[in-house]
Amino acid sequence: MKAITKQVLALLLALLLLGGACLAASNEEIYERGKAQMEAGDYLSAAEYFEALGDYLDSAALAKQARERRSAAAATPQPTPAPQRSKYADYGIDQLVSFGRYEQDGNTKNGAEPVEWVVLKSDGARKLLMSRYVLDALPFNNRSGKTTWAESSIRGWLNDYFYRQAFSAAEQKCVELTNVAAHENHWYPQYSAGTGSQDHVFLLSVPEFEAWVLHFDGTQNYKTKDQVRAMIPERGWNRCEATAYARKQGAYVSSKNGFCRWWLRSPGDGKNKIANVFASGHYIADHMKTTDGSVGVRPVIWVDFGLYQG
């Protein structure tokens, strides 16, 4: 009986000694974890570690220090992270950007394709864009007779169907509502351009086409149409190809050079005609009737790439 008692006491003593060693190791580990959290800036976790240690070493002082640092950090305003800038925010004139999607390859089963745009003007992160290709073909107006941009069916189509189809909700927030001026065609000033409008999507006027596509800056010395024709660049964004989808929609394509016609928004050389750019790149003769469905559409938009995350 006595022998058994001695064995039990020896076992109890060994367990007590082992428990003390484990407790010491555990305190040391917790202390080091608290210091690591303090260095990482997680002052709340550090304080909780040190407070759990009671009077172990300088744990009480470190716990107080961690609480004070946490309070100071909470009282300091944290900077708001700057929004991501689109890679296109710094793009300049004549560069190409991808924005939105629209059917282009003529295969509707594989979904819409990304739209490429030409930068016509750059105002910081704001860019004036015109589609690189003719994206569709349709009449300027569904009814024959005199019309202007503000009254046209193509304006309604661009700002309703095209706007909703081509741009996601996030992209629509970046497309600005633009004051679109009623620019007359100075080659045919007798025909009124009507009134201005506000649009997300629009077409170029004759003066805008001359300034932003042909880059006429007022220094050119021209008085006749023949002089202007001689100045039309053989290569440039005035000449445009149609997508496969636009060709299926009826867009006229020249058999000579593969380019197509596309609408402007200024009046043409008659009451029921509208200016357009021809396959040759010229724009000042033989304007098309408003109901002609073979003329292509090159949408124009102002986009604030400071708001765009793409």
C-alpha positions as CSV (number, residue, x, y, z in Angstrom):
1,M,0.0,0.0,0.0
2,K,2.8,2.4,0.9
3,A,4.7,1.5,-2.3
4,I,1.6,2.4,-4.4
5,T,1.3,5.7,-2.5
6,K,4.9,6.6,-3.4
7,Q,4.3,5.8,-7.0
8,V,1.2,8.0,-7.2
9,L,3.0,10.9,-5.5
10,A,5.9,10.6,-7.9
11,L,3.5,10.7,-10.8
12,L,1.6,13.7,-9.4
13,L,4.9,15.6,-8.9
14,A,6.0,14.8,-12.5
15,L,2.7,16.2,-13.8
16,L,3.0,19.3,-11.8
17,L,6.5,19.9,-13.0
18,L,5.5,19.3,-16.6
19,G,2.5,21.6,-16.3
20,G,4.7,24.4,-15.0
21,A,7.1,24.0,-17.9
22,C,4.2,24.1,-20.4
23,L,2.7,27.1,-18.7
24,A,6.0,28.9,-18.9
25,A,6.4,28.0,-22.6
26,S,2.8,29.1,-23.3
27,N,3.3,32.5,-21.7
28,E,6.4,33.1,-23.7
29,E,4.7,32.2,-26.9
30,I,1.7,34.5,-26.2
31,Y,4.1,37.3,-25.3
32,E,5.9,36.9,-28.6
33,R,2.7,36.8,-30.5
34,G,1.6,40.1,-28.9
35,K,4.9,41.8,-29.9
36,A,4.4,40.5,-33.5
37,Q,0.9,42.0,-33.6
38,M,2.2,45.2,-32.2
39,E,4.8,45.5,-34.9
40,A,2.2,44.6,-37.6
41,G,0.0,47.5,-36.4
42,D,-2.8,45.2,-35.1
43,Y,-3.0,47.0,-31.8
44,L,-6.3,45.4,-30.7
45,S,-5.0,41.9,-31.0
46,A,-1.7,42.9,-29.4
47,A,-3.6,44.3,-26.4
48,E,-5.6,41.2,-26.0
49,Y,-2.5,39.0,-26.0
50,F,-0.7,41.1,-23.4
51,E,-3.8,41.4,-21.1
52,A,-4.2,37.6,-21.1
53,L,-0.7,37.4,-19.6
54,G,-1.5,39.5,-16.5
55,D,1.7,40.6,-14.8
56,Y,4.0,38.4,-16.9
57,L,7.1,40.4,-17.5
58,D,6.0,43.9,-18.8
59,S,2.8,42.6,-20.4
60,A,0.6,45.1,-18.5
61,A,2.6,48.1,-19.8
62,L,2.6,46.7,-23.3
63,A,-1.2,46.1,-23.2
64,K,-1.7,49.8,-22.1
65,Q,0.6,51.0,-24.9
66,A,-1.3,48.9,-27.5
67,R,-4.6,50.3,-26.4
68,E,-3.3,53.9,-26.6
69,R,-1.9,53.3,-30.1
70,R,-5.2,51.8,-31.3
71,S,-7.1,54.8,-30.0
72,A,-4.7,57.2,-31.7
73,A,-5.0,55.3,-35.0
74,A,-8.8,55.3,-34.8
75,A,-8.8,59.1,-34.3
76,T,-6.6,59.8,-37.3
77,P,-8.6,60.1,-40.6
78,Q,-7.6,57.5,-43.1
79,P,-6.9,58.6,-46.7
80,T,-9.5,57.6,-49.3
81,P,-7.8,55.4,-51.9
82,A,-7.6,57.1,-55.3
83,P,-9.9,55.6,-57.9
84,Q,-8.3,53.5,-60.5
85,R,-7.4,55.4,-63.7
86,S,-8.3,53.9,-67.0
87,K,-5.3,53.2,-69.2
88,Y,-7.1,55.3,-71.8
89,A,-7.1,58.5,-69.7
90,D,-3.8,59.6,-71.2
91,Y,-4.5,58.6,-74.8
92,G,-4.2,61.3,-77.4
93,I,-5.7,62.3,-80.8
94,D,-5.9,59.5,-83.4
95,Q,-5.2,56.7,-81.0
96,L,-7.6,53.8,-80.7
97,V,-9.5,52.8,-77.6
98,S,-11.8,49.9,-76.9
99,F,-15.1,50.8,-75.2
100,G,-18.5,49.0,-75.2
101,R,-19.6,46.2,-77.4
102,Y,-21.8,45.9,-80.5
103,E,-22.5,43.2,-83.0
104,Q,-19.9,43.4,-85.8
105,D,-18.9,40.0,-87.2
106,G,-22.4,39.2,-88.4
107,N,-22.6,36.1,-86.1
108,T,-25.1,36.9,-83.4
109,K,-24.7,33.5,-81.7
110,N,-21.2,34.4,-80.4
111,G,-22.3,37.7,-78.8
112,A,-21.3,41.3,-79.5
113,E,-17.7,42.3,-80.2
114,P,-15.7,45.1,-78.5
115,V,-16.0,48.5,-80.3
116,E,-12.9,50.3,-81.4
117,W,-13.0,54.1,-81.3
118,V,-10.8,56.9,-82.7
119,V,-9.9,59.7,-80.3
120,L,-10.9,62.9,-82.1
121,K,-10.3,65.3,-79.2
122,S,-8.7,65.0,-75.8
123,D,-9.5,67.2,-72.8
124,G,-7.6,65.5,-69.9
125,A,-9.3,62.2,-69.1
126,R,-12.3,63.3,-71.3
127,K,-12.1,62.0,-74.8
128,L,-14.3,62.6,-77.9
129,L,-14.6,59.3,-79.7
130,M,-15.8,58.2,-83.1
131,S,-16.2,54.6,-84.1
132,R,-13.4,53.3,-86.2
133,Y,-15.8,51.4,-88.4
134,V,-19.3,51.9,-89.7
135,L,-21.2,49.8,-87.2
136,D,-24.7,49.8,-88.8
137,A,-26.7,51.2,-91.8
138,L,-30.0,52.9,-91.6
139,P,-31.9,55.9,-92.9
140,F,-31.2,59.3,-91.4
141,N,-35.0,59.6,-91.1
142,N,-37.8,57.1,-91.5
143,R,-40.0,59.5,-93.3
144,S,-39.2,61.4,-96.5
145,G,-39.1,65.2,-96.7
146,K,-37.2,67.9,-94.9
147,T,-35.7,67.0,-91.5
148,T,-32.9,68.0,-89.2
149,W,-30.8,66.2,-86.7
150,A,-33.0,67.1,-83.7
151,E,-36.1,65.7,-85.5
152,S,-34.5,62.6,-87.1
153,S,-35.2,59.0,-86.3
154,I,-31.4,58.2,-86.4
155,R,-31.0,60.4,-83.4
156,G,-33.6,58.5,-81.5
157,W,-32.1,55.2,-82.5
158,L,-28.6,56.2,-81.4
159,N,-29.7,57.5,-78.0
160,D,-32.1,54.6,-77.3
161,Y,-31.3,51.3,-79.0
162,F,-27.6,51.8,-79.7
163,Y,-26.9,53.4,-76.4
164,R,-28.5,50.5,-74.5
165,Q,-27.1,47.8,-76.6
166,A,-23.5,49.1,-76.8
167,F,-22.8,50.2,-73.2
168,S,-23.2,48.5,-69.9
169,A,-24.7,50.4,-66.9
170,A,-21.2,51.2,-65.7
171,E,-20.1,52.4,-69.1
172,Q,-23.2,54.5,-69.6
173,K,-22.2,56.5,-66.4
174,C,-19.0,57.5,-68.3
175,V,-20.7,58.6,-71.5
176,E,-21.5,62.3,-71.1
177,L,-24.7,64.0,-72.0
178,T,-23.5,66.5,-74.7
179,N,-24.9,69.8,-75.9
180,V,-25.0,69.1,-79.7
181,A,-25.0,72.3,-81.7
182,A,-27.2,72.8,-84.9
183,H,-24.3,73.3,-87.3
184,E,-25.2,74.4,-90.7
185,N,-23.4,73.2,-93.8
186,H,-21.4,76.2,-94.9
187,W,-21.3,74.9,-98.5
188,Y,-25.1,75.1,-98.5
189,P,-26.1,77.8,-96.0
190,Q,-29.6,78.2,-97.5
191,Y,-30.7,75.0,-95.7
192,S,-31.3,75.3,-91.9
193,A,-29.8,72.9,-89.4
194,G,-32.7,73.3,-87.1
195,T,-32.2,73.5,-83.3
196,G,-29.6,72.1,-80.9
197,S,-30.1,69.1,-78.8
198,Q,-28.7,67.2,-75.8
199,D,-27.5,63.6,-76.6
200,H,-25.3,60.9,-75.3
201,V,-24.6,59.7,-78.8
202,F,-24.5,61.8,-81.9
203,L,-23.1,62.2,-85.4
204,L,-20.5,64.8,-86.6
205,S,-21.5,68.0,-88.3
206,V,-19.8,69.3,-91.4
207,P,-17.7,71.8,-89.4
208,E,-16.7,69.2,-86.8
209,F,-15.8,66.7,-89.6
210,E,-13.5,69.4,-91.2
211,A,-11.9,70.3,-87.8
212,W,-11.6,66.9,-86.1
213,V,-11.2,64.4,-88.9
214,L,-9.7,66.4,-91.8
215,H,-7.8,68.6,-89.3
216,F,-8.6,71.9,-91.1
217,D,-7.5,74.6,-88.7
218,G,-8.6,77.7,-90.7
219,T,-5.2,78.2,-92.3
220,Q,-6.1,76.3,-95.4
221,N,-6.6,78.6,-98.4
222,Y,-9.6,77.1,-100.2
223,K,-12.6,78.7,-101.9
224,T,-13.9,76.1,-104.3
225,K,-15.0,72.5,-103.8
226,D,-12.4,71.3,-106.3
227,Q,-9.7,72.9,-104.1
228,V,-11.1,71.1,-101.1
229,R,-11.2,67.8,-102.9
230,A,-7.5,68.2,-103.7
231,M,-6.8,68.5,-100.0
232,I,-8.7,65.3,-98.9
233,P,-6.2,62.9,-97.5
234,E,-5.9,59.5,-99.2
235,R,-5.4,57.9,-95.9
236,G,-7.2,59.0,-92.8
237,W,-10.2,58.4,-90.6
238,N,-12.4,60.1,-93.3
239,R,-12.3,56.8,-95.2
240,C,-14.0,54.0,-93.4
241,E,-14.7,50.3,-93.7
242,A,-18.0,48.7,-92.7
243,T,-18.2,45.8,-90.3
244,A,-19.6,42.5,-91.6
245,Y,-22.8,43.1,-89.6
246,A,-23.2,46.6,-91.2
247,R,-22.8,45.1,-94.7
248,K,-25.5,42.6,-93.9
249,Q,-27.7,45.6,-92.8
250,G,-27.3,47.1,-96.2
251,A,-24.3,49.4,-95.9
252,Y,-23.0,50.5,-99.3
253,V,-19.4,49.4,-100.0
254,S,-17.4,50.7,-103.0
255,S,-16.2,48.0,-105.3
256,K,-13.2,50.2,-106.1
257,N,-11.7,50.7,-102.7
258,G,-13.8,48.8,-100.2
259,F,-14.8,51.8,-98.2
260,C,-18.3,53.0,-97.5
261,R,-20.5,56.1,-97.1
262,W,-21.4,57.4,-93.6
263,W,-23.8,60.0,-92.3
264,L,-22.9,63.5,-90.9
265,R,-25.7,65.5,-89.2
266,S,-25.6,68.8,-91.2
267,P,-28.0,69.5,-94.0
268,G,-27.0,68.5,-97.6
269,D,-27.6,70.1,-100.9
270,G,-31.4,69.9,-100.9
271,K,-34.4,70.1,-98.5
272,N,-34.6,66.4,-98.1
273,K,-30.9,65.6,-98.1
274,I,-28.2,65.2,-95.4
275,A,-24.5,65.6,-95.7
276,N,-22.4,62.4,-95.7
277,V,-18.9,61.3,-96.3
278,F,-18.3,59.2,-99.4
279,A,-16.2,56.1,-100.0
280,S,-13.6,58.4,-101.5
281,G,-13.4,60.4,-98.3
282,H,-15.0,63.5,-99.9
283,Y,-18.1,65.2,-98.4
284,I,-19.3,68.2,-100.5
285,A,-21.3,66.9,-103.4
286,D,-24.1,64.4,-104.2
287,H,-25.6,64.3,-100.7
288,M,-28.0,61.5,-99.8
289,K,-31.7,61.5,-99.3
290,T,-32.7,61.2,-95.7
291,T,-34.5,57.9,-96.3
292,D,-31.5,56.2,-97.9
293,G,-30.8,53.1,-95.8
294,S,-27.4,52.3,-97.4
295,V,-25.5,55.0,-95.6
296,G,-23.4,53.9,-92.7
297,V,-23.5,55.0,-89.0
298,R,-20.3,56.1,-87.1
299,P,-21.5,57.0,-83.6
300,V,-19.7,59.8,-81.7
301,I,-19.5,60.1,-77.9
302,W,-17.8,62.0,-75.1
303,V,-16.4,59.7,-72.5
304,D,-14.9,60.5,-69.1
305,F,-12.2,57.9,-68.7
306,G,-11.5,59.3,-65.2
307,L,-14.7,57.4,-64.2
308,Y,-14.0,54.3,-66.2
309,Q,-12.4,51.2,-64.6
310,G,-11.7,49.3,-67.9
